[in-house]
Amino acid sequence: MKKILTLFVGLALMACKEEPKDYVTLSGTITNKNSDSLIVRTRNYHKVIKVADNGTFKDTLKVDTGIYNLYDGNEATSVFLKNGFELVLTLNTKEFDETIKYTGNGAEHSNFLAETTLLREKLLDVDELTALDPNELDAKFDGIKLQLNEFYDSKTTIDSSIVNKYVKQVEPMLAYYKKHIENSRALKTELAKGKASPLFENYENNDGSTTSLADLKGKFVYIDVWATWCGPCKAEIPFLKEVEETYHGKNIEFVSISVDKAKDYKKWKTMIVEKELGGIQLLADKDWNSSFVKAYKISGIPRFILIDPDGNIVSPDAPRPSSPKLKALFKELSI
């Protein structure tokens, strides 16, 4: 009888033992949500997760282990998914990168990705780096490389495939930033302050009319070159709105020029309405092939340009709306 009881207990314990889950559970709460859904995606995967009115969401996903893009309709972050994980995300979109936090089984890997984003943003301040002379810049990049590698080396509990991937990115990423800064400096020589600005003529306004740069003469013109598909461009929108509000009625016009292709015309018009975009909203006549875009040597966006009331260049690569240096520049110009 004792043997039978022991066998029964053993079978009961085996029955209660949970089989490994072949899916990820992803749930959480988003404060100030940007849309009614989240998109989890890679090149070969796409899943839409509904977000309730109160910002909560929960779903299960069957995935191949790896890093996925999590898009909230305005901004994106990286998340590490592996079947069996139970991740709980909290996020306030007003401070997107700064408030991302994961808890639950497997959370440490995605928290590492969020920490990495913040560290990169802190170390790679383009405005600050551009202000350095060439020798200082080389020394600065050496220091950034050391800090990043030390940070990655310290993460001994993080999945090695993630850490190794980010370690391999250090050299190419720093080379990209260095080239970007060199190009920015070259721009300020070729398109120097005080030179007559290249013109745009009869660009379509979102209300159906047309606008030319000449129409805005007599005021400073702050131009945002962007596109609906550009994540970093959309991340600047809340800051641009705040700057526009601060300088409303001042001697400055805010102009956004989209380089969206013709096929995204409706998407451009829809986003202007949905995001309540202000200022003058224009569509470049030939997207990237616009003569204005080519003249300003724009190869990446967002890009910001400041022109004076006489139609001359103040800066061909002006500070972003999110940079405190923009308002400092406006103050210097008595705008």
N, C-alpha and C positions, 0 to 999 in steps of 0.2 A: 504493500500500500504506500509506503514511504517513497519507494522508487517511482511509483506512478505519479504521486504528488509532485516530486521533484521534476519529472518530465513535463508535467502540466505547466508548472511555473516557468520552466525554460521556454516552452512553446509560446506562452503568453508574453514573455519578455521579447521574444523574437518578433511576435506579431505587432507589438507596440513600437518596435524600433522603426524610426522613420527612414524611408528610402530617400536617397539623395534626390533633390529636386532637379528636374531637367529644364528649368526656366528661372529667370530673374524676376523678383518682385520689386517693382519700382513705384514708390509712393511719396507723398510729401505735401507741402503747403507753399504756395507762392503768394507773397504779399504784393499788392499793386500789379496784378497779372496783366500782361500785354495782349493776351488773346485767350480764346477758349480752348486752346489745345497746345500740346508740346509735340515736337517731332524728334524722334530718335533715329539717327541715320548714319550710314556710311555710304560708300560708293555702291555697295551691293545689298543694302538693307534700308528699309524705310517703315517706320511704325508711328502712327498718330495716337497720342494719348489725350483723352478729353480732360479738360480742367473745369471743375465745377465753379459756380458763381462765387463761392467763398474761397476759391484758390486751391482747393484740395484736389488731389488726383491719386489714382492707384490703378496699376495694370501689371500684367505679366508678359514677359517677352522671352522667346526662345532664341538664343543668340550663339554665335561663335565668339569665343573669348577674345576681347580686345577693347580698344578705345573707340568710343562712339561720340558723335556730335549731338548735343541736346539743344534744340532751338526753340525759343519761346515766342516766336513771331517778330522779335525785334533784335534780340541778342542771342549769343550761343556760348556754350561752355563744353568742356570735354568730360566724359564719364567713362569709367572702366567697368565693363559688364562681363559677368561670368555666370553661367547657369548655377543656381544654388544660392547666389547672393540675394539678400533682402535689404535693399537700400531705401533709406528715407531721406528725402531732400527738403531743406528749407532754404528759401531765397526771397530777398526783397529786391525787386527790379529797379528801385530807385538807386540802389548801390549794388549793382549786379554782381560783379566779381568779388567785391568785398564781403558779401553776406552769404555766399554759397557755402553750405555745410551739409555733410552727409553723416548719418548714423546708421547703425545696423551692421549685419554681416557683410564684410567686404568694403566697408566705408573708407577704410584708411587709404585705399588705392585712388579713389576718386578725390578724396581730400588732398592727396599729394598733387593731383593734376590742378586743382584749384589754387593750391599754394604756389605752384610753379608759375601759373599765370600771373599772380600778384607780384611775385619776385621779379619776373621778366619785365613787367610794367614799371616797377620801381627802378630797376637797374638801367633799362633802356629808354630813358627819357630823351626823345629825339631833340627837343628844344635845348636841353641842357648840354647834350653831346655836341650839337652843332656849334655851340658857342666856344668850344675848346679849340686851341690851336692844334696843328697836326701832331706834335710831340705829346701834348697832353692827352690827345684822343687815343693815341697808341697805348699809352700807359693806362688809360681808363679802361680800354677794351681788355687789356691783360688782366686787370683787376676783376672785371666782370666775369671773364672766363674762369678765373680762380674761384670766385664766389659761387658760380653756378655749379662747378664740378664738386666743390666741397659740400654744397647742399645735396646734390644727388648721391654722393658717397655716403652721406649720413643716413640715408633712407634704406636701411638694411632690411626692414620688414616689408617693403613694397615689392610687388611682383617685378622680378628682374627684367622681364620683357619690356615693361614700361620705362624703367630707369635707363636701360640700355638705349632705348629709342631716343630718349631726351638727351642723353650724353652725346649720341651721334649727331644731334641737331645743333650742338653748341657752336662748332666751327662754322658751318654754313650759315647759321642765323647771324652770327656776329659779322661775317663777311658781307651778308646782305645789308645789314644796318650801316656798316662802314661805307659801302658803295652808295647807299641812299644819301648819307651825309655828304659824301664827296660830290654827288650830283646836285644836292641842294646848294652847296657852296658855288658850284659852277653856274647854277641858275642865277645866283645873285650877282655874278659877273656879267653873264650874257644878257640877263634881263635886270639890269642894275636899277637901283632906286633913282627916280628922276627921269628915266627914259619913257618915251611915249608908249602907252600900253597897246598891245595888239587888240584888235577890235572884234566884236561879234555883232552881226547885223541881222535884224528881223528873226530872232529866235522865237519860236512859238511859246506863248504864255499859256498857263493852264486854263485861263478863261477864254482862250481862242484868239486873243489879240497877239501882236508881236512886239518885241522889245529889242532895242539895240543899245549897245554901251553908250553911244552918243546921246541917247535920250536921258541918261542919268548924270550928264555933266553938270557940275556945280555942287555935287555931293561926293563924299567918300563912297566907294563901292567895295563891299566885302563879299567876295564870291566863293561859294562852296561848290566844287565840282564833285558830283556823286552819282550813284545809281541805285536802283531799288534792290539789286541783288547783293549790294556791298554791305557786309556786316559792320565793319568799322565805321562806314559812313552813317549807318542808322544809329550806331552807338553815340554819335555826336549830336543827334537831333535834339534831345532834351537840353543839352548845353547851349545849342544854337538858339533854341526858343527862349531860353533865359537871357541870353545876350541881346536878342532882338527886343525883348520886353524892356530890359534895362535902358537901351538906347533908342527906344521909341520916341519919335519927334525930334531926334538929334540930326545933325548934318551927315547922315549916313544911310545908304540903302543896302539891304541884305538881299543878295541874289543867289539862288541855287540853280545851277546848270546841270541837268541830268545828261549822262552819256548813255542812257538806255538805248537799246536797238529798237527799230520800228516795231518789231513783234511784241515788245513790252510796253507799247504806248498806253494801252488801257490800264496796265498794272501801275504805270507812273501816275496817271490821273487818279486812280483809286487810292493810292498811297497818300497822295497830297490831301485828299479828303479825310481818309481814315486817321492819319497821324496829325491832322489839323496843322499842316505845315504853313508857316507864315512867309513873309517877305515876297519877293518876286520869284516865281517858280517857272523856269524855262527848260526847254528841251533842245539840246545841241542839234544842229541841222544834219550832221552826218556822224553821230555818236563819236567814236574815237577818231574818226577821220575829219572831224570839224577843224577848220583852219585855226580857230581860236585855241582849241586843245593842242594842236600841233605846235602853234607858235609859242605856247607856254611850256612846251616839252613835257606834257603830262603823260606819264606812263603808268601811274598808279594812283588810286583814290582811297580815301578822300584827299583832296588838295584844296587849299585855301589861298586866295589871292586878294591883296588889298591895293586899291587904285585911288589916287587923290582926286579932288574936285576938278582939276585941270585935265584929267585923263592920263596922268602919268603914274608909273609904277611906284608904289610904296614898298611892297614886298611881293615877289612872285611865289613865295612859299611861306605864307603868313601863319602865325600860331593858330592852332585849332581852337574852337569854342571852349573845349574842356580845359585849356591851358590858362592859368592865371596871367600868362604873358600877353594874352590878347588884350585884356582890359588895361594892362599896363601900357601897351602900345597905343591904345585909343586915348589914354590919359595924356601920354606924351604928345600926341597930335592934337590935343584939345578938342576931341570929338564930344 
